[in-house]
Amino acid sequence: MFDGSLDALCLLPPRFGAGRRGVPPTPPAFQIQRTGASSVELPTRLFLDEAPWYRWSPAIAQALASHLQRLGILTSYLHSELGIQSESDVPTEPDATESARHPLQLLPYRSERYGLNADEFDTATAIDLRLSPLRDSSGRFAYSAEQIRRWESTPEEQPLSGGGWVSAFTLPPDILDLKDLPSKIHQLRRLAPQAAVLVSVTPEWLWQHRETLLAVPADGLLIRAGQISVSGLQFAELLHQLLQQTTIPPLWLTPPRWENQQVASVDDCIKLVSLGVSAIAIDGWMEDVFEAVDVVPEPSIYSGDPETQLNHAITSILEEHLHPKIERFTALLTTITYSPNLGTFDRPTAERLNILHLGQ
């Protein structure tokens, strides 16, 4: 009856007689409530989870990250991934522009800590404590030679240590067991007192360890489902069951592909927010952007203003491929201010998700 997406779910209009006066044209800022500390305010509920920064030169990577942050997108990167030298390597006087250089950084804290510099904790808006490795393009749990080269700042003319790829989880982890997770979260809070701390996992073993994960003292739990393919309604049911847990922290999500390999659309993402997800990754919306950035030429030093030339190229790409999606997400988000937000004409689906049945 339905395909593998969330098309069976309907975004509901306001009830008859329910006024909409006073609803702002744009949603309010998204606040991350932190345990025992002030909240962290973000412009949007959108974040970029895993961009292939190593595919582009440092100049292009930095320009893309900067433009995304100006759009209010919390962007995951290490300084080394953008080709930014550590402050300890290049001593400078602190100034007011430092916060503007990294306004919305989601700091990926991988088990191996490749490419991680101590000064990243000063610029991070949020920290992503990754408990699960991701597969590379070949399906291995590994890091490519290009990633290692960028992390280690290896010159192009020099060979890479470790060969063509390096297996993930090959270095001793600093979290040996899930029971050690709370102490690690507290350590990260001391290192970056201004940042929210997220714990991220892939969904394959989430349910098996849900009681432990849902009780951790993190500011959010990021379910990184972007590398799996699943029925949209089955995944919505899993989220619904998780959100019924009383101890669950706010859920962040990198949406999966549906069972027909369809990327979660803007409307799907709004429906996931309606189900209770706090923040949504835009990685599925970025495929066309990444392909277009791949062919952006390196700005010529003879152009007179190479930075403006590069900014114009990145701006044009984002205006064509990303701006319409962000605008639609923002517009739809204003329509789910009041509950109930979702309904369906399929009675079993309505019962499983505890939403309105529209066919009665």
C-alpha positions as CSV (number, residue, x, y, z in Angstrom):
1,M,0.0,0.0,0.0
2,F,2.8,2.4,0.9
3,D,6.4,2.7,-0.2
4,G,9.3,2.6,2.3
5,S,9.2,6.2,3.3
6,L,7.0,8.1,5.7
7,D,4.4,9.0,3.1
8,A,1.7,7.1,5.1
9,L,2.0,9.8,7.8
10,C,0.2,13.1,7.3
11,L,1.2,16.5,8.8
12,L,-2.0,17.9,10.3
13,P,-3.4,21.4,10.0
14,P,-4.6,23.3,13.0
15,R,-7.9,22.1,14.5
16,F,-11.1,23.9,13.5
17,G,-11.5,26.9,15.7
18,A,-7.8,26.9,16.8
19,G,-6.4,30.3,16.0
20,R,-2.8,30.8,14.7
21,R,-2.4,34.4,15.6
22,G,1.0,35.2,17.0
23,V,2.9,32.3,15.3
24,P,6.3,33.7,14.2
25,P,7.3,33.5,10.5
26,T,10.4,31.6,11.5
27,P,10.7,29.0,14.4
28,P,12.4,30.1,17.6
29,A,16.0,29.2,18.2
30,F,16.7,25.6,19.2
31,Q,18.0,25.2,22.8
32,I,20.0,22.3,24.1
33,Q,19.3,22.0,27.8
34,R,22.5,21.0,29.6
35,T,22.7,19.1,32.9
36,G,23.7,21.5,35.7
37,A,24.7,24.3,33.2
38,S,23.1,27.0,31.0
39,S,21.5,25.9,27.8
40,V,23.2,26.1,24.4
41,E,21.3,28.0,21.8
42,L,21.4,27.0,18.1
43,P,19.8,28.9,15.2
44,T,18.2,25.7,13.7
45,R,17.5,22.1,14.5
46,L,19.7,21.1,11.5
47,F,23.3,19.8,11.6
48,L,25.8,18.3,9.1
49,D,27.1,15.0,10.5
50,E,29.8,13.6,8.2
51,A,31.1,15.7,5.3
52,P,34.0,14.3,3.2
53,W,36.3,17.3,3.9
54,Y,39.3,15.4,2.7
55,R,37.9,15.4,-0.9
56,W,38.5,19.2,-1.1
57,S,41.4,21.5,-0.6
58,P,41.6,23.3,2.7
59,A,40.5,26.6,1.1
60,I,37.4,25.0,-0.4
61,A,36.6,23.0,2.8
62,Q,36.9,26.1,5.0
63,A,34.7,28.1,2.6
64,L,31.9,25.4,2.6
65,A,32.0,25.0,6.4
66,S,31.8,28.8,6.9
67,H,28.8,29.1,4.5
68,L,26.9,26.3,6.2
69,Q,27.5,27.9,9.6
70,R,26.2,31.2,8.4
71,L,23.0,29.3,7.4
72,G,22.7,28.2,11.0
73,I,23.9,24.6,10.4
74,L,25.8,23.0,13.2
75,T,28.7,21.5,11.3
76,S,30.8,18.5,12.3
77,Y,34.6,18.9,11.6
78,L,38.0,18.9,13.2
79,H,40.3,21.9,12.6
80,S,42.7,19.5,10.8
81,E,40.0,18.3,8.5
82,L,39.6,21.9,7.2
83,G,43.4,22.4,7.1
84,I,43.4,24.8,10.0
85,Q,46.6,24.8,12.0
86,S,46.5,24.3,15.7
87,E,46.8,27.4,17.8
88,S,49.7,25.7,19.6
89,D,51.6,25.5,16.3
90,V,50.9,29.1,15.3
91,P,50.9,31.3,18.4
92,T,48.5,34.2,18.1
93,E,46.9,36.7,20.4
94,P,43.3,35.8,21.2
95,D,40.8,38.2,19.7
96,A,37.1,38.6,19.1
97,T,37.2,37.0,15.6
98,E,38.0,33.6,16.9
99,S,34.4,32.8,17.9
100,A,33.3,34.0,14.5
101,R,35.7,31.6,12.7
102,H,34.1,28.6,14.4
103,P,30.6,29.7,15.3
104,L,28.8,26.3,15.1
105,Q,31.3,23.5,15.4
106,L,30.2,20.0,16.3
107,L,33.5,18.4,17.4
108,P,33.7,14.7,16.4
109,Y,35.5,12.8,19.3
110,R,36.5,9.5,17.6
111,S,37.9,6.6,19.6
112,E,41.3,7.0,18.0
113,R,41.4,10.8,18.4
114,Y,43.1,11.1,14.9
115,G,43.6,14.8,14.1
116,L,42.2,16.1,17.4
117,N,43.9,19.1,18.8
118,A,43.5,20.4,22.3
119,D,42.4,23.8,21.3
120,E,39.3,22.3,19.5
121,F,37.6,22.1,23.0
122,D,37.7,26.0,23.1
123,T,35.8,26.4,19.9
124,A,33.3,23.6,20.0
125,T,29.6,24.4,20.3
126,A,28.9,20.7,20.9
127,I,31.0,17.5,21.2
128,D,30.0,14.3,19.5
129,L,31.3,11.4,21.6
130,R,31.3,8.6,19.0
131,L,30.8,5.1,20.4
132,S,30.4,3.4,17.0
133,P,32.7,3.6,13.9
134,L,31.3,4.2,10.5
135,R,31.9,2.2,7.3
136,D,33.9,3.7,4.5
137,S,32.9,3.7,0.8
138,S,34.1,0.1,0.5
139,G,32.1,-1.1,3.5
140,R,35.0,-1.5,5.9
141,F,35.2,0.0,9.3
142,A,38.2,2.0,8.3
143,Y,39.7,5.4,7.5
144,S,40.9,6.2,4.1
145,A,44.4,7.3,3.2
146,E,43.0,10.8,2.2
147,Q,41.4,11.2,5.7
148,I,44.6,10.2,7.5
149,R,46.7,12.5,5.3
150,R,44.4,15.5,6.2
151,W,44.4,14.6,9.9
152,E,48.1,14.3,10.1
153,S,48.8,17.2,7.7
154,T,51.0,15.0,5.6
155,P,52.4,16.8,2.5
156,E,51.2,15.5,-0.8
157,E,54.7,14.5,-1.9
158,Q,55.3,12.3,1.2
159,P,54.1,8.7,1.7
160,L,51.5,8.0,4.3
161,S,52.2,6.0,7.4
162,G,49.9,2.9,7.7
163,G,49.4,2.3,4.0
164,G,46.2,2.9,2.0
165,W,43.7,2.6,4.8
166,V,43.6,2.2,8.6
167,S,41.1,0.0,10.4
168,A,38.9,1.8,12.9
169,F,39.2,1.0,16.6
170,T,42.9,-0.1,16.3
171,L,44.1,2.2,19.0
172,P,43.3,1.6,22.7
173,P,40.0,3.4,23.4
174,D,39.6,5.7,26.4
175,I,36.2,4.2,27.1
176,L,36.7,0.5,27.8
177,D,33.2,-0.2,28.9
178,L,29.8,1.5,28.9
179,K,30.0,1.8,32.6
180,D,32.9,4.2,32.1
181,L,30.8,6.5,29.9
182,P,29.6,8.9,32.6
183,S,33.1,9.7,33.7
184,K,34.1,10.4,30.1
185,I,31.2,12.8,29.7
186,H,32.1,14.7,32.8
187,Q,35.7,14.9,31.6
188,L,34.6,16.4,28.3
189,R,32.4,18.9,30.1
190,R,35.4,20.1,32.1
191,L,37.5,20.4,28.9
192,A,34.7,22.3,27.1
193,P,32.4,23.9,29.6
194,Q,30.7,26.0,27.0
195,A,29.7,22.9,24.8
196,A,26.9,20.5,24.9
197,V,28.0,16.8,25.0
198,L,26.3,14.2,22.8
199,V,26.8,10.5,22.7
200,S,26.4,8.9,19.3
201,V,25.8,5.3,18.2
202,T,24.7,3.4,15.2
203,P,21.3,1.7,15.6
204,E,22.5,-1.9,15.1
205,W,23.1,-2.5,18.8
206,L,21.2,0.5,20.3
207,W,18.2,-1.5,21.4
208,Q,20.4,-4.1,23.1
209,H,22.1,-1.5,25.3
210,R,19.2,1.0,25.4
211,E,18.8,1.0,29.2
212,T,22.4,2.0,29.7
213,L,22.5,4.5,26.8
214,L,19.2,6.2,27.7
215,A,20.4,6.8,31.2
216,V,23.8,8.4,30.4
217,P,24.2,12.0,31.7
218,A,24.6,13.4,28.2
219,D,22.8,16.4,26.7
220,G,21.6,14.3,23.8
221,L,21.8,10.9,22.1
222,L,22.7,10.9,18.4
223,I,21.4,7.9,16.5
224,R,23.6,7.7,13.4
225,A,21.4,5.7,11.1
226,G,22.6,7.1,7.7
227,Q,24.3,3.9,6.6
228,I,21.4,1.6,7.0
229,S,18.3,1.0,4.8
230,V,15.0,0.4,6.5
231,S,11.3,0.8,6.1
232,G,10.3,4.3,7.2
233,L,7.3,3.1,9.3
234,Q,9.4,0.5,11.0
235,F,12.0,3.1,11.9
236,A,9.3,5.5,13.1
237,E,8.0,2.7,15.4
238,L,11.5,2.2,16.8
239,L,11.8,5.9,17.5
240,H,8.3,5.9,19.1
241,Q,9.3,3.1,21.5
242,L,12.6,4.8,22.4
243,L,10.8,8.1,23.1
244,Q,8.5,6.3,25.6
245,Q,11.4,5.7,27.9
246,T,11.3,8.0,30.9
247,T,15.1,8.5,31.2
248,I,15.8,9.2,27.5
249,P,17.9,12.3,26.7
250,P,16.9,14.4,23.7
251,L,17.3,12.4,20.5
252,W,19.3,13.6,17.5
253,L,19.2,11.7,14.3
254,T,21.0,11.1,11.1
255,P,18.0,9.6,9.1
256,P,18.4,6.3,7.4
257,R,17.7,5.6,3.8
258,W,14.3,4.0,3.4
259,E,14.1,0.4,2.1
260,N,14.0,1.5,-1.5
261,Q,17.3,3.6,-0.9
262,Q,15.2,6.8,-1.0
263,V,16.8,9.6,1.0
264,A,14.6,11.1,3.8
265,S,13.0,14.2,2.3
266,V,12.4,17.5,4.0
267,D,8.8,16.4,4.8
268,D,10.1,13.1,6.2
269,C,12.5,15.0,8.5
270,I,9.6,17.3,9.7
271,K,7.6,14.2,10.5
272,L,10.5,12.8,12.5
273,V,10.6,16.0,14.5
274,S,6.9,15.7,15.1
275,L,7.5,12.2,16.5
276,G,9.9,13.7,19.0
277,V,13.4,14.0,17.4
278,S,15.2,17.1,18.6
279,A,17.7,17.7,15.7
280,I,18.1,16.3,12.2
281,A,21.2,15.8,10.1
282,I,21.1,17.2,6.6
283,D,23.6,14.7,5.1
284,G,21.0,13.2,2.8
285,W,20.2,16.6,1.4
286,M,23.9,17.3,0.6
287,E,24.7,14.7,-2.1
288,D,24.2,17.2,-5.0
289,V,26.1,19.9,-3.0
290,F,29.1,17.6,-2.5
291,E,29.2,16.6,-6.2
292,A,29.1,20.2,-7.2
293,V,31.8,21.2,-4.8
294,D,34.0,18.4,-6.2
295,V,34.3,20.3,-9.4
296,V,34.8,23.8,-8.0
297,P,38.2,25.0,-9.3
298,E,40.8,26.1,-6.9
299,P,40.8,29.9,-7.0
300,S,43.6,31.4,-9.0
301,I,46.1,33.6,-7.1
302,Y,46.1,35.9,-10.2
303,S,42.4,36.5,-10.0
304,G,42.8,39.6,-7.7
305,D,40.4,38.3,-5.1
306,P,40.5,34.5,-4.9
307,E,38.5,34.5,-1.6
308,T,35.6,36.3,-3.3
309,Q,35.8,34.0,-6.3
310,L,35.6,30.9,-4.1
311,N,32.7,32.3,-2.0
312,H,30.7,33.1,-5.1
313,A,31.1,29.5,-6.3
314,I,30.0,28.0,-3.0
315,T,27.1,30.5,-2.6
316,S,25.8,29.6,-6.0
317,I,25.9,25.8,-5.2
318,L,24.1,26.2,-1.9
319,E,21.5,28.5,-3.4
320,E,20.7,26.0,-6.0
321,H,20.8,22.7,-4.0
322,L,20.4,23.5,-0.3
323,H,18.6,26.8,0.3
324,P,15.2,25.5,-1.0
325,K,15.3,22.6,1.4
326,I,16.2,24.7,4.4
327,E,13.5,27.2,3.6
328,R,10.9,24.4,3.3
329,F,12.1,22.8,6.5
330,T,11.8,26.2,8.3
331,A,8.4,26.9,6.9
332,L,7.0,23.4,7.8
333,L,8.5,23.7,11.3
334,T,6.3,26.6,12.0
335,T,3.2,24.5,11.3
336,I,3.9,21.9,14.0
337,T,3.9,24.4,16.9
338,Y,0.7,22.8,18.4
339,S,-0.2,19.2,18.9
340,P,-1.4,16.8,17.6
341,N,0.9,17.1,14.6
342,L,0.6,13.7,12.8
343,G,-2.1,11.4,11.6
344,T,-2.6,8.5,9.2
345,F,-5.4,6.8,7.3
346,D,-3.9,3.4,8.2
347,R,-5.4,2.2,11.5
348,P,-2.5,-0.3,12.5
349,T,0.0,2.5,11.9
350,A,-2.0,4.9,14.0
351,E,-2.2,2.4,16.9
352,R,1.5,1.5,16.8
353,L,2.7,5.2,16.7
354,N,-0.1,6.5,19.0
355,I,-1.2,9.1,16.5
356,L,-4.6,10.1,15.1
357,H,-6.4,7.7,12.9
358,L,-8.0,9.8,10.1
359,G,-10.2,7.2,8.6
360,Q,-12.6,6.6,11.5
